[in-house]
Amino acid sequence: MRRAGLFITAVMLSAILTSASIQFVYILTNGGPSDRTMIFPVLSYNLALGGAQRLGMGATVSLFFFPVLVVFIIFLTRRMLREKGE
């Protein structure tokens, strides 16, 4: 049970930090070959400020990603607390 809690914590922190760290993916790969390393912040940046210049689409990607991240964090937090209580 303790390993599961550590794994869930690592996944949750990784999701939060990945959503906030656009610079590494953008500088190193810019989405990579065939968009393999395209994460939501890089996609949003490319749509809004890249060659497309579609600010609305970039904002939509960001606004879509935020609730998905919140639901993911709530799910993992509840699972951690439930395992801690057992």
FENNOR-V282189 format. One record per residue. RES is the residue in three letters. PHI is phi in degrees with one decimal (none if undefined). OMEGA is omega in whole degrees, 0 to 359 (none if undefined). D_LAST is the distance of its C-alpha to the last C-alpha in whole Angstrom. Layout:
BEGIN
{{RES:PHI:OMEGA:D_LAST} {RES:PHI:OMEGA:D_LAST}}
END
This chain:
BEGIN
{{MET:none:181:9} {ARG:-66.3:178:11} {ARG:-65.7:179:14} {ALA:-64.0:178:13} {GLY:-65.4:177:12} {LEU:-66.0:179:16} {PHE:-64.6:180:17} {ILE:-64.2:178:16} {THR:-63.2:179:17} {ALA:-64.4:179:20} {VAL:-66.5:181:21} {MET:-65.0:179:21} {LEU:-66.0:177:23} {SER:-64.1:178:25} {ALA:-64.9:180:26} {ILE:-67.2:182:27} {LEU:-69.3:177:29} {THR:-66.8:180:31} {SER:-70.0:182:31} {ALA:-102.2:186:33} {SER:-110.3:180:35} {ILE:-78.1:189:38} {GLN:-63.0:183:40} {PHE:-66.9:181:39} {VAL:-68.5:182:39} {TYR:-66.5:182:42} {ILE:-72.6:185:44} {LEU:-76.4:188:43} {THR:-127.8:185:43} {ASN:52.0:180:44} {GLY:100.4:173:42} {GLY:74.2:178:43} {PRO:-69.4:179:45} {SER:58.3:178:44} {ASP:58.3:180:42} {ARG:-69.9:181:39} {THR:-110.0:179:38} {MET:-76.2:175:38} {ILE:-106.2:186:36} {PHE:-56.6:179:36} {PRO:-63.1:179:37} {VAL:-70.1:177:40} {LEU:-61.2:179:41} {SER:-62.1:179:41} {TYR:-64.2:180:43} {ASN:-63.9:179:45} {LEU:-69.2:186:46} {ALA:-78.5:188:47} {LEU:-117.7:180:49} {GLY:-79.9:182:49} {GLY:-67.9:184:52} {ALA:-75.2:182:51} {GLN:55.3:179:51} {ARG:-109.8:184:49} {LEU:-63.6:180:48} {GLY:-63.1:179:46} {MET:-67.1:177:45} {GLY:-63.1:177:43} {ALA:-67.0:179:42} {THR:-65.1:178:40} {VAL:-62.2:179:38} {SER:-65.0:180:37} {LEU:-70.2:176:36} {PHE:-74.2:184:34} {PHE:-70.8:184:32} {PHE:-60.5:179:31} {PRO:-63.9:178:29} {VAL:-63.1:178:28} {LEU:-65.6:179:26} {VAL:-63.8:179:25} {VAL:-62.8:179:23} {PHE:-62.2:180:22} {ILE:-67.4:178:20} {ILE:-62.5:179:19} {PHE:-59.6:181:17} {LEU:-67.6:179:16} {THR:-65.3:178:15} {ARG:-62.5:179:13} {ARG:-66.1:178:11} {MET:-64.6:181:10} {LEU:-67.5:179:9} {ARG:-67.0:178:7} {GLU:-68.2:180:5} {LYS:-68.4:181:6} {GLY:-75.9:182:4} {GLU:-76.8:none:0}}
END
